[in-house]
Amino acid sequence: METVYSYDMYVINPYYRENLQADIEESYQVWLDFAKKFEFDELAKEIREKRDELLAETDKEMVLDRLKIEIPEDVSMTTIVTGIKQFFASFKEVINSEMAKYRQELRDIPQQERFPL
């Protein structure tokens, strides 16, 4: 039977000083906790950057010109009311679209359980 070892590896680059090794050996848990938090924060940063990039790529899908607003040449109370109705119908369509849901899911990524792991 073969023994298999599993372990996590954390990499940090502390500034060298003469007593660094002794300091690490004496405060191993402090260093380990620091390395875990550092990795966690870096991973969270990378994920948020990718999320922000995806949101930026989809911004064009959510801009107001997608609402198909038409401003009539002859402004009257009837055309204003019709325009307002058209605006809210288009607004509802954009807000309830699959793209809007996708963008909300991107924004919710940091709230997921065990984020960023």
N, C-alpha and C positions, 0 to 999 in steps of 0.2 A: 504494500500500500504506500502510495506516494503522499508526502505531506505538502500541502499547498498553503502558502502564507499570503494573506491579503493585508494590505496596509495603505494608508493615505500618505501622500507626500505633499508637503507644503514648501514653497520656496519664497524666501524673503532675502533681501540684500541689506543687512545692517552695515553701518559704518564700522570698519575694523578699528579695534582698540586692543591694547595689550592684554587685557583681562577678559576678552569677549568669550572665549571658550569656557572659562570658569563661571562667568556670569550666566551663560546658557545652562550649564550643568546645575548650578545652584537654583536657578529660577526656571526650570524646564517647563513647568505648567504655564507660567506667565508667557513665556516665549511661544509655546504651542497655541495658547488662546489668541495671542496676537497674530500669529500666522494664519490661523483659521479665520479670524475676523478680516484680515487683510484679503485673503482669497475670496471670502464671501462678498466683501465690498467691491472688489475688482470685477467679479462675475456679475454682480448686480448692475454695476456701471456699464459693462459691455452689453448686457441685455437691454437696459434702458436706451442706450445709444442706438441699437438695432431697431428697437420699437419706435423711437423718435424718427429714424430714417424711413421706416415703413409708413408712419403717419404723414410725414412730409410728402412722400410719393403719392399718397391718396388725398392730399389736400385739394387737388384740382377737382376731385369728384364731389366736393362738398361746398364749393364756392357759390355765392349767390346767383351767378349767371346761370347756374343749373336749374334755377327755379322758374325759368321760362316766363319771366315777367315782361309783359308788353305794356308800354305806356301809350295810351290812345292819343291821337292828335286832337280830337274834340273832347275836351274834358267837361263832363257833366256828372251829376250825382249818380246816374245810372252807370256810367263807365267807371267811376271811382269804386262803386260797390262791386261791380263785376271784376275789376282789377284786384280788389282785396280778396274776393272769393277765390280767384285764380291763384293769387299768391299763397293763400293758406292751403289750398289743395296741393299745389306744387311743393310747398314747404313740408307738408305732412308726408308726401311721397319720398322726399329726400331724407327726412329725419327717420323714417321707418324702413329705409332701404337696407339691403344686405351690406352695402358699403358702410353705412352708419353703424350697423351692428358690429361689423369687423373692426372698425376704428375704436368702438367702445371696448371690445375685447382686448385690443392692443393696450388701451389705457389701463385696463384692469390687471394686466400681467403682474405688476408688483404686489398686488393684493392676494395672489394665488398662494395657497398653502405651500410651504417649503420653498418659496421664492428665495433665492434664484437657483436653487438646486433642482 
